[in-house]
Amino acid sequence: MTITLARSHSVYNTKDVESAQERARALKSPELEAFYDNMLALGGDRFVTTPSSTDALDPLYGDCPNFEEVLDDLARYVGLSLAGGAGVNVMPILLLGDPGVGKTHFGKRLAAALGTEFEFISMNALSAGFVITGSSSTWKGAKCGKVAERLVRGKFANPVVLLDEVEKATGSTQSDPMAALYQLLEPETSRAFHDEFIDVDLDASQVFWVLTANSLDGIPPALLSRMAVYEVPAPNAEQAATIAQRVYAGLLRELKLQNMDAELTGKVLDKLSEISPREMRKSLLDGLGYAVAAGRTELLPEDVRVKTDGGKRRIGF
């Protein structure tokens, strides 16, 4: 059995918060003062989690079978952490692959395996860096960025923060969404991360960064040098069958269908291997509806109605 080990880590100094709160009173910013009140109430310490064994990653091999290369490396890093008694020291990882290979799903499952929180930030939706770094407290409607929000309001100093489709980030020269990443992805400089809204340094050095991209185009070389890049392949037929069975088992638990057969037949799995896991869920949900309506406990191939998009196999989460 694997348990999660936790130690305390200081994310910010409450003395610094008190000083910043005094400055906020001079600015007559009730929103900022209230945020500092919350920071003081929560205190500056957060948990840093480490699995008690590399076995914590084992479920991901079955759940995300096409991420074996990434998982092998992460298992070694967890082993190093356990040998030295320190936190998991992993450089930011970039998951490179076609749309839908399961990159976001992998990030969520990784956070669960590490016993920490998960934060999703869509870089494709960013027109500026404010979502990451916050906006100046002197601006109307100003607020902190997602990184500071997670570190302050969350319970952990080492959340998994996933930046999705990083190559699609856009912005102006005044608000480049990539600019903050040069500091945040470096362990040394991330120890004093300064959100534009909060006038207090935050230690973001424990954040587990996962970036995703469909291609390397648009990602500056200086940023790439700060990451370990993994090319994630699409699931093969055998892996797709494993994923389909996992999705099916999850639906049976969710819907409390205890009378349905627990295993899918080979013919059903063959049909499901042609589509993405997201589509698998819908097809299986519909299929279960047909089977239950017919009074059957087994899912038949004709219950599973899939669209193969002209014969092209599509995969993804």
C-alpha positions in Angstrom: 0.0 0.0 0.0 1.3 3.5 -0.9 0.6 6.5 1.3 1.4 10.1 0.7 4.1 11.7 2.8 3.9 15.4 3.6 6.2 18.0 5.0 5.7 21.7 5.6 7.1 24.4 3.3 6.9 28.2 3.7 5.3 29.8 0.6 5.4 33.4 2.0 6.4 35.3 5.1 3.5 36.7 7.1 5.7 39.6 8.3 6.0 40.6 4.6 2.2 40.3 4.3 1.7 42.6 7.3 4.0 45.2 5.7 2.2 44.9 2.4 -1.1 45.4 4.1 0.0 48.7 5.6 1.0 49.9 2.1 -2.4 48.7 0.8 -4.2 50.8 3.3 -2.4 53.9 1.9 -3.7 52.9 -1.5 -7.2 52.6 -0.1 -7.7 49.2 -1.8 -10.3 47.2 0.3 -10.0 44.2 -2.1 -6.2 44.0 -1.6 -6.5 44.5 2.2 -9.1 41.7 2.3 -6.8 39.4 0.4 -3.9 40.1 2.8 -6.3 39.4 5.7 -6.9 36.0 4.1 -3.2 35.4 3.6 -2.6 36.1 7.3 -5.5 33.9 8.4 -4.2 31.0 6.3 -0.6 31.4 7.3 2.4 31.0 5.0 3.1 27.3 5.3 1.8 24.7 2.9 2.3 20.9 2.4 4.8 19.4 0.0 3.8 15.8 -0.8 5.8 12.8 -1.8 4.6 9.3 -2.4 5.9 6.7 0.0 6.8 4.5 -2.9 7.3 4.6 -6.7 4.3 2.2 -6.7 2.1 5.3 -6.5 2.7 5.8 -10.2 1.8 2.2 -11.2 -1.9 2.9 -11.8 -0.9 5.5 -14.4 0.7 2.9 -16.6 -2.7 1.3 -17.1 -4.7 4.5 -17.1 -2.3 6.4 -19.5 -0.5 3.6 -21.3 1.0 5.8 -24.0 2.9 7.8 -21.4 5.3 5.0 -20.4 8.5 7.0 -21.2 7.4 9.9 -19.0 6.3 7.6 -16.2 9.6 5.7 -16.3 11.5 9.0 -15.7 9.1 10.2 -13.0 9.5 6.9 -11.2 13.2 7.4 -11.0 12.8 10.9 -9.7 10.4 9.7 -7.0 13.0 7.1 -6.1 15.7 9.7 -5.8 13.4 11.8 -3.6 12.7 8.8 -1.3 16.4 7.9 -1.1 17.4 11.4 0.0 14.3 12.3 2.0 13.7 15.5 -0.1 10.8 16.6 -2.3 10.4 15.3 -5.8 12.9 17.4 -7.8 11.7 17.3 -11.4 12.3 19.9 -14.1 9.2 21.2 -15.9 8.0 18.7 -18.5 6.6 19.5 -22.0 4.2 16.9 -23.4 4.4 17.1 -27.1 1.8 15.3 -29.2 -1.2 15.6 -31.5 -4.5 16.9 -30.1 -6.2 14.3 -28.0 -3.4 12.0 -27.0 -4.4 12.4 -23.3 -2.0 15.1 -22.1 -4.5 16.9 -19.9 -5.9 13.7 -18.5 -2.3 12.6 -17.7 -1.7 15.9 -15.7 -4.9 15.3 -13.6 -4.0 11.7 -12.9 -0.4 12.7 -12.0 -1.6 15.2 -9.4 -3.8 12.5 -7.9 -0.9 10.1 -7.7 1.3 12.7 -6.0 -1.4 13.5 -3.5 -1.6 17.2 -4.5 -3.8 19.7 -6.2 -4.3 20.3 -9.9 -4.5 23.7 -11.7 -5.4 24.0 -15.4 -4.5 27.1 -17.4 -5.4 27.3 -21.1 -2.7 29.2 -22.8 -4.8 29.3 -26.0 -7.3 31.4 -24.2 -4.7 33.9 -22.9 -4.4 37.3 -24.6 -2.1 38.5 -21.9 0.0 37.2 -19.1 -2.4 38.5 -16.4 -4.0 35.1 -15.9 -0.6 33.8 -14.7 0.9 36.8 -13.0 -2.1 38.8 -11.9 -2.8 42.5 -12.7 -1.7 45.6 -10.9 -3.7 46.5 -7.8 -4.0 50.0 -9.1 -6.2 48.8 -12.0 -9.9 48.5 -11.9 -11.1 44.9 -11.3 -7.5 43.9 -10.5 -6.9 40.4 -9.0 -4.1 37.9 -8.5 -3.1 35.4 -11.1 -3.8 31.7 -11.0 -0.4 30.7 -9.7 -0.7 33.0 -6.7 -4.3 32.0 -6.2 -3.4 28.3 -6.0 -0.4 28.8 -3.7 -2.3 31.2 -1.3 -5.7 29.5 -1.2 -4.6 26.0 -1.7 -3.2 23.5 0.8 -0.1 22.5 -1.1 3.2 24.2 -2.2 3.7 21.6 -4.9 0.5 21.6 -7.0 0.6 20.3 -10.5 0.0 23.3 -12.8 -0.7 22.4 -16.4 -0.3 25.0 -19.1 -2.3 23.8 -22.0 -1.3 24.5 -25.7 1.6 26.7 -24.7 2.6 27.2 -28.3 -0.7 29.1 -28.9 -0.2 31.8 -26.3 -0.6 35.3 -27.7 0.0 38.7 -26.3 1.5 42.1 -26.8 5.0 43.3 -26.0 3.6 44.9 -22.8 1.9 41.7 -21.7 3.6 38.6 -23.1 2.1 35.5 -21.5 5.4 33.7 -21.9 7.4 36.3 -20.0 6.6 35.1 -16.5 7.5 31.5 -17.4 11.2 32.4 -17.7 11.2 33.1 -14.0 8.6 30.4 -12.9 10.3 27.5 -14.7 13.7 28.2 -13.0 14.0 26.8 -9.5 16.3 29.6 -8.3 14.2 32.6 -9.6 10.8 31.0 -8.8 11.6 31.1 -5.1 10.8 34.8 -5.2 7.8 35.0 -7.6 6.1 38.3 -7.6 2.4 38.4 -8.6 1.4 41.9 -9.9 -1.6 42.0 -7.6 0.2 40.9 -4.4 3.1 42.9 -3.2 4.7 39.9 -1.5 7.2 37.4 -2.8 5.9 33.8 -3.1 7.9 30.7 -3.3 6.8 28.8 -6.4 9.8 26.6 -6.6 7.9 23.5 -5.5 5.3 23.8 -8.3 5.2 20.7 -10.6 5.0 22.3 -14.1 3.4 20.3 -16.9 3.2 22.1 -20.3 1.4 20.7 -23.3 1.9 21.5 -27.0 0.8 20.1 -30.4 4.1 21.3 -31.9 7.3 23.2 -31.0 6.5 26.0 -33.4 6.1 29.3 -31.4 7.9 28.1 -28.3 11.1 30.2 -27.8 14.3 28.1 -27.6 15.2 29.8 -24.3 12.0 28.4 -22.8 12.5 25.0 -24.3 15.9 24.8 -22.6 14.1 25.0 -19.2 12.0 21.8 -19.9 12.3 18.1 -20.5 10.4 17.4 -23.7 8.5 14.2 -24.3 6.9 13.2 -27.5 3.7 11.4 -26.6 2.4 8.9 -29.2 -1.2 8.1 -29.8 -2.4 4.9 -28.1 -2.0 1.8 -30.2 -4.9 -0.7 -30.5 -4.0 -2.6 -27.4 -3.6 0.5 -25.3 -6.9 1.9 -26.7 -8.6 -1.3 -25.5 -7.1 -0.8 -22.0 -8.4 2.8 -21.9 -11.9 1.7 -23.1 -12.2 -0.9 -20.4 -11.1 1.7 -17.8 -13.7 4.2 -19.1 -16.4 1.5 -19.0 -15.5 0.5 -15.5 -15.7 4.1 -14.4 -19.2 4.5 -15.9 -20.4 1.3 -14.2 -19.3 2.8 -10.8 -20.7 6.2 -11.6 -24.1 4.9 -12.7 -24.1 2.1 -10.0 -24.9 -0.5 -12.6 -23.9 -3.5 -10.6 -25.8 -6.0 -12.7 -23.9 -5.2 -16.0 -21.0 -7.5 -17.1 -17.7 -6.0 -15.8 -15.7 -6.9 -18.9 -16.2 -5.7 -22.5 -16.1 -8.2 -25.3 -13.3 -8.2 -27.9 -15.7 -7.1 -30.6 -16.9 -4.1 -28.6 -13.3 -3.2 -27.8 -12.4 -3.4 -31.5 -15.1 -0.8 -32.3 -14.1 1.5 -29.4 -10.4 1.4 -30.5 -11.3 3.5 -33.5 -12.4 6.6 -31.5 -11.1 8.9 -28.8 -11.5 8.2 -25.1 -13.8 11.3 -24.8 -15.9 9.7 -27.6 -15.6 6.3 -25.9 -17.4 7.7 -22.8 -20.3 9.0 -24.9 -20.5 5.8 -27.0 -20.4 3.6 -23.9 -23.0 5.8 -22.1 -25.3 5.5 -25.1 -24.6 1.8 -25.4 -25.4 1.1 -21.8 -28.7 2.9 -22.3 -29.5 0.6 -25.2 -28.5 -2.5 -23.3 -30.5 -1.6 -20.2 -33.5 -0.7 -22.3 -33.3 -4.1 -23.9 -33.1 -5.8 -20.5 -29.6 -7.1 -21.2 -26.6 -7.2 -18.8 -24.0 -7.5 -21.6 -23.0 -4.7 -24.0 -23.2 -5.9 -27.6 -21.3 -4.4 -30.6 -24.5 -3.0 -32.0 -25.1 -1.1 -28.8 -21.9 0.9 -29.5 -22.6 3.3 -32.3 -19.4 5.2 -33.3 -18.5 7.6 -35.9 -15.1 6.9 -37.4 -14.8 10.2 -39.3 -14.3 8.7 -42.7 -12.2 5.8 -41.4 -9.6 8.0 -39.7 -8.9 6.9 -36.2 -9.1 9.7 -33.7 -7.7 9.5 -30.2 -7.7 11.8 -27.2 -9.1 12.7 -23.9 
